[in-house]
Amino acid sequence: MTLSFGQWVKLGLGATALMKKHADAIPILRPLVNDALDLWQSVVPPDAPPEEHMTHVEVIDKIRTGTMTLAEQAQFDRASQSSG
């Protein structure tokens, strides 16, 4: 899950306010929260690392020099045919 800086700040401040408001419940809820987090992590995979993307300059250079893979060449051919 990707959050912006502002969202992380709001979550942090909100969590702090909740901890102050429900200070007596923290020792009781801690095991429940830990179990819920363990369940979440066992079901929801962590965010995948971002895919590496090529810049437009790299793409143009591959087309110009003809160093495309077969899959890239097939994709380029399909795109060329549909635009013409």
Sequence and secondary structure as in RCSB ss.txt:
>XXXX:A:sequence
MTLSFGQWVKLGLGATALMKKHADAIPILRPLVNDALDLWQSVVPPDAPPEEHMTHVEVIDKIRTGTMTLAEQAQ
FDRASQSSG
>XXXX:A:secstr
    HHHHHHHHHHHHHHHHHTGGGHHHHHHHHHHHHHHHHHHS           HHHHHHHHHHT   HHHHHH
HHHHHHHH 
